[in-house]
């Protein structure tokens, strides 16, 4: 991700107009940053995680909120600067959803944000995004590292939790009963389907 330092901080409103050009970007404290297109593993994991959160609610027959991908959230600072962050996947509780839905960026933070680390992402950039989301009010951030095959879980004022393939991803406060083995997460659709077929045949 590259940064283009502006002569003066770009506002969220100005950034909205810039995004009409169609390029993937984020706004970080008034600075426009271009985003690289993602690779296969990144795109697969984003779709997989979104599907898991949607299927969980359908299975529970209980609507808890909206699951969105690459949706922009405005984070405003007292000095007038703003960030516009777009987690790869996000969950917003139904009681916090604006009515009607705005035609521009959301002026709230997601309850759950999921970031998938791409090969071109630096650790500093990822942590900066996590910190901004947490400070803005996000309750939980999951950072999925496909190459390291691990998930880092961030919560305000809590130590980082690191989950590996033998662990289970959950978020009881927001998603009661949701449980996703990390091994299935990294194996993706193939492992889930082939694993269920093996159980049926045994």
N, C-alpha and C positions, 0 to 999 in steps of 0.2 A: 504494500500500500504506500503510495507516494503522497507527500504533502505539498500543497501550493500555498505559500504564505501570502495572504491578501494585504493590500495597503492598509485596510482597516477591517475589523472583524465583520464577517458576513453574518447577517441575521438569519433566523429560521425562515422568515418570509422571503428574503432574497434567495435563500437556498432552494425554496420550493420552486421559484421561477427558473433557477438554474437546472433543476432536475427535469424540467420539461424537455431538455435536450436528449434525455434518455440514457445518459451514461450512469453506470453504478457508482454512487458516491456516498460519503458520509460527511457530516459537519462536526468538527471536533473543536469546541470552544472557539468558534468563529473562523476556523480554518477548514477549507474544503480539501477533502482527501479522496482521491480516486481509488476505486476498489478493483482488484484484478478479478477476472472471471474465475469460477471455481472448477476444480477437477471432478472426476467421476465419483471418487469416494466421498467427497464433500457433498455433492448433490444427492447422492444416494442416502447418506446419513440424515440430511435435512428432511428429505421426503419421508424416510422411515420414522424419524422421531415425531414428525407431525402426524403421521398416520397412527402411530401408537397412542398418542394423546387423544385423538379423535375416536379411535376404536375403543379405548378405555371408557369414555363417556357413553358410547353407544352400548357397550356391554353392561355397564352399570345402570343403563336406562335412566340416567340423571344428567341433566345439562348443568354444568358448572361454569362454563365460560367459553370463550372463543380461542381457537388455536389458529395462529397466523404465521406466515413465513415472510421474511424480508420486509416487515412492516416498520415504518419509521416512527420513532418516539422522540419528542422534543424534550431536552433537558436544559433548563434555563438557570443562569448564574446571577448572583446579585450585582455583578459589575456590568450586566447587560449582554454578556456573551451567551452563546447558546451552542449546544451540541444537538445533532440529529443522528440518533443511533438506530440501526436496523439489525436486531439479532436475527440469526438464521431461522430460528423458530421461537415463538413466544406464546404464552398463555395469559389471558386476561380474564379475571373473574367476572361473572355476569353482572354483579352489582356495581362494578366499576366501569362498565362499558358506557360510553357517551351516547345519548339519544338526542337527535338523530346522529348517525355516524357522520363524522366530518369528511369533507372532500379533500382535506389537506392532512398534514402530519397529526398524529395523536399527541395531545398535550398532557399525557399521563405516562407513567412508567409501567411496563408489564409486570405481572406478578411473578412469572417464571420466564427466564430468558435462557435460550440454549445457543451456545456458540460452538461452531465446529472449526477446529484449527486447520488451516490450509498450509501447504508447504512454504508459501511465501509470507505467512504471518510471523511476525516477531513476537516473542514472549511479552515484551514491553507493551506492544500495541494491544494484545489480547487482555492483559491485566488492566490497562488503562480503560478499556471499554467495560470490563467487569466492574471496576471501581466506580465508574460514572453511573452505571445502571443501579448498583447497590445504593449509592448516595442519593439517587433520584427516587428511591422507594421500592425497587425490585426486591422481593423477598428471597428469591433463590436464583442463582445462576449456575447452570451446568456447562462446563467447558469440556467438549469431547475431543480427544486427541487420537485420531485414527492411527497415526504412525506409532505412537506410544502405547496404543490400545489401553487407554485409561480415561477416566472421567474425573474431573476436579469439580467439587461442589462448593460453592461460595454462598455464605449467608452473612448478613450484617452482624458484626461483633462476635463472630464465631470462627474457630480455626478452620482452615481448609480441610475438607475431607477428600481423600483420593481413593477412587474405586478402581479395581482391576477386574479381570475377566471372571474371577470367582465370586465377585460381589454382585449385589442387586441394587439397581437404581430405583429410588422411591422418593416421595415427597408428601408425607402423610398430612401435613398441615394444609396443603393446597389440593392434593389429589388423593383422598383417602382410598386405600386399597390398591393404588397403582404400584406395580412391581415389574421391573424389567431387568432380567439378568443381563449383565454386561456382555457375557459371551454371545447371547443372541443379538445384542446390539451390534457388535462388531462382525458377527457372521452374516447379518442382514437377512434378507428375505429367503435366500437359498437355505441357510441353516435352519430358519424357523419352519419352512415347509418340509424339508427333508427330515428334520428332527421329529415333526409331528407324524409324518408317514411311517417312520421307524417305530414309533410308539404304537400306532394302530396295527402294524403288522406283527408286533411281538405278542 
